[in-house]
Amino acid sequence: MEVDMLEYEKKLYQQGYELICGCDEAGRGPLMGPVVAAAVILPKNYQLEGLTDSKKLSEKKREKFYEIIQKDAISYGIGIISAKKIDEINIYEASRLAMKKAISNMNIKPDYVITDAMPIPKYKVPVLPIIKGDAKSITIAAASVLAKVTRDHIIYEIDKKYPQYELKNHKGYPTKRHLELLKLYGPTKDYRFTYGPVRDLIKESDIYEEV
């Protein structure tokens, strides 16, 4: 059965909301780099054929949609939280903070926010977290594309500084090859030191130093 990607938006339009903001993040799982969120307000009843959860799209398609969404959106904002901050407050809180930053970075304020499963308590406008929202709402799907592509671009810049980690291939996710390279070269400041594989590596190196 085909999903109506405007189902949630239509219900909100009927309730009198007009500036509906979709919000999503990218980069919870990687061992390094920031977590990035995007917030976007699309024109009423906006449609873009093929737009869905960014994880289901090819990189070429994401890049294409990224350009179209930026051009067509009424407003959009990006929120970026560094690896250092993730280590300080944990990835869940960092993802929520990235979303709040993304919303505040829009030049038009929304009157309703829908997110991909992320509650934002005591926010200034109503917030509806939708489980798997990036595959159910075109507005959240648009945000997921902006967040994912923005984060990929950041990773490509880090890759230029540290080509030995082959970041282009795994985007910082804990693949077998990435873990091998991490063990070989050790983490840079872009890594998340509270994440298991990085934390364990540092503990190991401490043991070697003590010996």
Secondary structure, DSSP 8 states (H G I E B T S, - for coil): ----TTHHHHHHHHTT---EEEEEEE-SS-SBS-EEEEEEE--TT---TT---GGGS-HHHHHHHHHHHHHH-SEEEEEEE-HHHHHHH-HHHHHHHHHHHHHHTSSS--SEEEEES---TT-SS-EEEETTGGGT-HHHHHHHHHHHHHHHHHHHHHHHH-GGG-HHHHTT---HHHHHHHHHH---TTB-TTSHHHHHHHHHHHHHHH-
